[in-house]
Amino acid sequence: MSVKRGVKSLFAGLERFFFAEEVPYGLALVRMCLPTVALIPMFRRFFRVRELYSADGCPQQLAELFGNGRLLPELPAEFAAALYGVMLFALICGVFGFRTRLSFLIGGLLYIYFNMLDAIGTMTKYSVIAAHVLLILSVSDCGAVWSVDAVLKRRAGSGGLSALPVRVPVWPARLIQILFAAIYFGAAITKVQTPEFFSGEQMRYWLVSNWNWPNPIGELMALSPALLMISGYVTVVWEVTFPVLAWRPLGRFVALGMGVAFHVMTIFALGLWIFPFICTTCYLAFLQESDIAAIRGILRRLRIRGGWLGRPRVIAAMLLERRPVMVPLAGIWLAAGLAVAVGSVEADYRLDVYGIRGNGALLALPAMDTATVRQMINSQEPLREKDKFFSFDIGSMVMAGQLANSRSQFAAGEVIIAQCNLNPPHEDLWVECVIQDAEDRVIDVAGQFVTRDQLFAKFNYMTAEKLVPGQYWVVLKSSGQEVSRRPFELTGDVSAEGGAEGMLSN
């Protein structure tokens, strides 16, 4: 009996987890915020629809990257522009909650279509996440509150806005939550199998790259290997524990708070913009009725009034109520969508990206400068030896194989650790570490091969009975050329240390 009671309790818990009824405030916030962020890059690409998404351009379909050919139809430029305009219109309607499910169904499918047409530029990690969430919104009741549909329904039912909000099952919000739990856990599993992530090498490479927007803070963080290693371990622990904490009363705020901090840091450290906002807006699906009530209480105590935020949807609902009785709301939506499609075709015609209307023919490609062409084809500027190295520092403590501190003063008998970090890619290198005194006399030399798959090299120097107190230099050389040098001071009484003769080794 106890086993049956336990199984029954388990299924009862799952039923409550997915089908407990709440007012969908969190989903409504996701409905308003996520498409708004996702539309930012899509609006910018509107002026290049003909190039990126039509048969007149050069779309690179996702299926082609996997050798499966062109699975999706590539439409003429006019049709592509019309559908792109309908996508933008549908997602905007979803933000305001006008014919919410229809808007997200059409807008979400078109969003996926255009992303898969341009797998090189348009499809990214954040667009994949946004596509999944848009499809979940299309089958949810996210338009039950804070929407034009909700205002119209309440006004038609009670003649005013005093009706209580609708309570619906929470399973769509649970699907979004499970989606992020799976994303983070999968990311952690990938990182666990990548030793370079825990040593900080991979993170350093991301921080110094400028593939996204400028990230000056990231370039400063890259100079601290210890910080990168600690950040790597903290990130993996957070990603692994997210599915465990996300649905706990207190753990939820810890998991989400760390998630917000993590994604905000990617803005300043990695130069990302859209991706962190896509993720943090989806966190709104974790909000419960009690959270919204607490937020409202705080706003009342601070005397902050947000009633004006609802005026646009109320005004839109009042205007829609003035339509002729025989005209359905779906007809209004379709008529507006058709007008947007026609306007998009006209805008594409006016933009005249290829100069067909203005020049009577396709614009000719301008000839490149002959000297530039010769330089690109025939000559390859040799890379300076010092440009192959990212950093060089000395210290006394190693963490996860990386130098964890930076020092310039050592006591007699201590071990000096010199480490150089290299920029990928590089060829096989012969790297030397030289100890010189204040008069540039060579005290000791050690060298090692750094193969093309290595991104750092270390040298250990035992100071006992090898050096007398004074000023010294640690000089890094590659292929016989000096790359960098670091000064250090040796203090204390060497004779008191005893011990073996020092040596420089790798």
N, C-alpha and C positions, 0 to 999 in steps of 0.2 A: 504493500500500500504506500509505503514511504517513497518508493521509486516512482510510482504513478503520480503521487502528489508533487514530487519534485519536477517531473516532466510537465505536468499541468501548470505548475508555477512558472516554469521557464517560458512556456508558450504564452502565458498570461502577461509576463514581463515584456516579451517581444511585441505582443499586441498593443500594450500601453506605449511602448517605445515608438512604434510606427503610426498608431491610430488614435493616440490621445488627441483631444480637440483643444485647439487654442486659436486665438485671433492671430492671423498671419502677419503680424507687424514686421518680423524679421524678413520674411519673403518680400513684403512690400518695399522694404528698404533696399533689398538686393535688386528688385525690379527697377527701382529708380536710379540706383547708383551704378550697377554693373554695365548696363547698355550705354550709359553716358560716357563711361571711361572707354569702353570698347569702340565707341563711335569716333573718338578723337582721331586715331590713325586712319579709320575708314573715310572720314570726311576729307582728310588730306590726300587720299588716293583717288578721290573723285575726279580730279583733273587729269588723271592718267589711266582712266578706265580703258580707253582704246588701246593703249600700249600693253597693259598688264593682263586684261581679262577678255579680250576679244580676238576674233580670228584675224583682225587687221594688225595685231601686235605679236608678241612672242611669249604667250603664257607658258609656264613650266609646271605641268600638272604633277601632283603628288605621286600618282601612279607611275609616271615616267621615271621618277627617281628610283623606283623599285623594279624597273624593267617590265612593267605591265602595260605599256602603251598609254594612249590617251583615252581614258574611260569616260570622261565627262565631255559633253558637247561644247565646242567653242563657237559662240554665236557671233554674228556680224556686230560691228561696233554699235550700231543704233540699238539693237536689242540688248546688248550688254549694258549700255548706258541706262536704258529704261529699267532693267531689272535692278541695277545698282541703286538707282534712285528709289525704287520701291523698297529695297532693303533698308535704306536709311530712313524712309518714311515710316515703315513698319516698326523699326526699333524705337523711333521717337514716340510713336503712338503707345508702344509698350511702356516707355518711361512714364507717360502721363496716365496710363491705364485706360486707354480707349480701345474697346474691343481687344482686351488684353491677350486672351489666348490666341485669337486669330493673328494678332500682330506678332507675337513671339513665334508662332508656328511658321508663318511666312518669312518673317525677318530672320529667324534662326536658321532655317533651311538655306536661304540665300546667303547668309553669312558663311555657312559651311561651304557652300558651292564656290564662292569667290576665294575663300582661303585655299581650297584644294586646287583651284586653277593657278595660283601663284605660290607654289610651295617654297620658293626661294626667299621671297620678301614678305609676303603677307602672312603665311602660316608660321606661327611661332608657338612657344609653349603657352603664352598667355591667351592666344586666340583659340587653342585647343581647349583650355579650361573654360573660356567664355562660351564656346560652342556647346559644351556639355551643360553648362548652367542655363543657357538660353533654352535648350530643349526641355530641361526640367521645369523651367518657368512656364513653358507652353502647355504643360499638363497640370499645372498647379492652380491654386486659388489666390495667387499673389495680387490679383486685382480686386480682392474682396474689401480692402481698406485703402484709404488714401489714394483713390483713383477716380477718374471720371465715371467709370462704370459703377463704382460704389455710390457716388453721389446721385447718379441717375436712378439707380435702384431704390435708394432710400427716399428720394423725393417722390418717386412714383408710388411707393408703398405706404408712406405715412404723411406725405405732403410737406415734409420738412427734413431736418438733418439730425433729429433727436433719437433715431432708432439705434439700438445697441449694435456694435460690430458683429459680423458673422464669425462664428467659431467653426473651424474646419480641421480635418485630420492633419497631423504634422509631417506625414511621410515625405512630401516633396522637400521640406527643409532637412529632414534626415538624410535624404539622398545627397544633397549638397554637402552636408557634414561628412558623410561617409566618403564622398569623392575626395575631399581634402585629407581625410585621415589616410586614405589609400595613396594619395600623391606623396605625402610626407614620408610615410613608411617605406614606399618604394624608393624614394630618393635616398633614404638612410641606408637601405640595403645596397644600393649602388655605391654609395660613398664608402661603406664598410669594405668593399672589395677593391678600393682604390687607395693604396698606401700613400700615394703622393698627396692625397687630400689631408691626411692626418699630419704629414710632415710640413704642411704649409706651402709646398711647391706649387700645387695646382691653384690654390687660392692666390698666391703671389702673382702667378701668370695672369689670372683674371683681373687683379687689382691694377696692374700696370698697363693693361690693354686699354685702348680707346675705341673699341668697336661700337660702344653705345655713346651716351653723352659724356662730357668731361667729368672726371671723378678725382679731383685733387686730393680728397681725403683718403681715397683708396691707395693712391701712390705713396702717401705718408705711412699708411698702415702696412704697406708691403715691406717697409724697412724694419719691421719688428717681427722676426720669425716666431718669438714666443707668443705674441698676441695672436698670430695666425693659427698656431697650433691649438691654443686654448679655444679660440673661436670655432675651429673645426670640431673639436670634441663636444663642445656645448651644443653646436648645431645638430650633430648626430643624435645626442641624447634627447634633445627636444623633439626631433622628428620621430624617434622611436617611441617616445612616451606620449606623443600627441594623441594617438587613438585611445590610450588608456585614460588620459586626463580630460579629454575634450567634453565628456558627458558627466563628469563629476562636479558637484556643487562648487567647490573651491578650485579644483584642478582646471575647470573650464577657463577661469580668468587667468590662471597662470599660463596655460597653453596658448590662449589667444593673445595675452599680453606679450609673451615672448615672440609670438608670430608677428605681431605688429611691429615690435622693435626690430626683428630680423629683416622684415621687408622694407622698413624705413631706412635701415642701414644700407640696403642694396641700392637705394637711390643715390646716396652720397659716396658709397665705396665702389660701386660697380657702374654707376651712370645709368641704371635702369629707371624707367619712369612708368610705363604702362603696366608692366608685369606686377610690381608691388601693389598698385592700386586695384588691379583686377583681383588679386588675392585678398586684400584687406576688405574690399567691398563685399566679397563672398562670406567673410566672417560674420556679417550681419545676420546670416541665416542661423547663427547660434543664439541670437537674442530670443528671450522668452517674454511672456506677458509681464512677469514680475520685473524684468529688467526695464521694460518700457515704462512701467508704472514708477519705478525708482527714478528714472531719468526725468520723467514729467514732474515728479516731486522736487527734484533738484532745480529744475528750471523755474518752478513756481516760487521756490524760496529765493532764487536769484532775481525774481521778477523779470524773467525773460519770456516774452510772449512770442509764440511761433504760429499764431493763427493766420498771419498773412501768407504763410507758406501754402495754405490750402486754397487761397483765393483763385489761382489760375485754373485749378480743376473745377471749382464751383462755377466760375464764369464760363468755362467751356461747356459744362453741363447745361447751364441756363441757355446758352446759344443753341445747343443741340435740341433742347426741348421745344424750341420755336420752329423746328422743321415741320413740314406738312405731315399730318398723321399717317398718310399712306406710304411715306418714305421710311424704310427701316434703317436702323443705325448701321447695319452691314452695308447697305446701299451708299450711305454717306461715306463710309470708310473706303469702299471700292471706287467711288467717284473721285475722292481726294487722291487715292493711290494712282488712278489713271492720269489725273492732272499732273502729279509729280513725275510719272513716267514720261509723259509728253514733254514736260519742262526739262527733264534730264537729257532727252534726245536733242532738244534745241540747244541746251548748254554745251553738249559735246560738239554740235555743229558750229557754234560760235567760238568755242575754244580753238578749233582747227589745229590740233596738235601737230599734224604732219604737213600743215601749210597747203593742203589741197585747194581749199576755197580761196585763199589769198594769193597763191602763186599759180594756180591752174594745174599743178602737178605736185608730186611728192617733193619735199625739201631735199636738196642734194646734200650728201654728207661732206663737210668741209675737209680739205686735205690737211693732214698733219704736217707740222714743220719737219723738214728733211733731217735736220740735225737731231731732233728729238727721236725720230724713227731710227736713225742709225745708232743712237745711244741705247735705245731699248732693245735692238736686235743684236748688235755686234759687241757692245761693251758691257761689262759688268763691273761696277765700281767695287773694289775690294773692301771688305768689312774691316774696320780697324780692330786691332786685337782687344783694346779695352772695351769696345762695344759688345763683345761677347760675354762680358761679365756684368751682372746686375749690382752686386754689392760685395764688400769685403770687410770683415770685422773680426775683432779678437775679444775673447771672454774667458770664462772659467767653468761654465755649466752647460751641459747638453740635455736637451729634452726631446724625446722622440727622434733622436738622430740629428737634431738641429741645434745650433748655438742659441741658448736661451737668454743670455745676458751680454752686455757690452761693457768692457772695462778698459781703463788705460793705466791702472796702477795695480801692481802685483807684489806680494810678499815673497821673499826668498823661499824656495821649496815648492811653491805653487805650480800648478800645471797651466800653461797658456795654450788656449785652443784658438786656432785661426781657421776661419771658414770663409770660403768664397761661394757665391751663388751665381749661376750662369743663366744667360738668356737663351731660351730655345728658339730655333734649332741651332746647333753648333756641330762642328766636326770633332773628331777625336783630337784631344789637346794634351800637350805635356805642360803641366803646371808646376811651378816651383814656389816655395816659400822660403825666404831668406831672412835671417836675423842679422841686423847691422847695428853697430854702436853709434854714438852721437857723431863720430867722425867718418861715418859711412864705411867702416871696415867690416868685412864679412865675418860673422861669428860662426854661423852654421847655415847649412843649406839642405833642403829635402825636396824631393819632387815625386810626382805620381802622374800616371795617365788618367785623364778624365774622358771617358768614352762618350759617344754622342747621345747615349740614353741617360746620362747622369746630369743632374741639374745643380749639384753642389759637391764640394770636396772639403775635407777637414785635415788639419795638421795639428798634432799635439807636441808641445815643447816642455820638457822637464827642466826647470831652472836650477835645480840643486847642483852646486859646485861648478856650474858652467858659466854663470854670469855673476858679476859683481854688482852691487847696487849702483844705479845710474840710469841714464836715459838711453833708450834703444828704439829701433824701428823694426817692424815686421813688414817686409816688402813682398808683394805678390807679383810673380812674373809668369808670362805665358809665351811660349815660343821664343824665349830669350828676351822678351820686351817687358819692361816694367808696366804693370797695369794699375796698381794702387799700393799705398803704404799706410800703415797705422802706427802712431807712436805709442810707447808705453814706458812706464817708470818701474824699476825694480827697487824695492825697499827692504830693509831688515838686514840681519847678520847672516851671511851665507854659511860661514863656518859652523854656526850653531845648528844648522840643519842636517849636516852630515849627508848620508845617503849616497846614492850612486851618481855617476856622472850623467849630466843631462844629454838628451838627444832629441832631435826633431824628427818626427815620424808622422805617417798618415794613418 
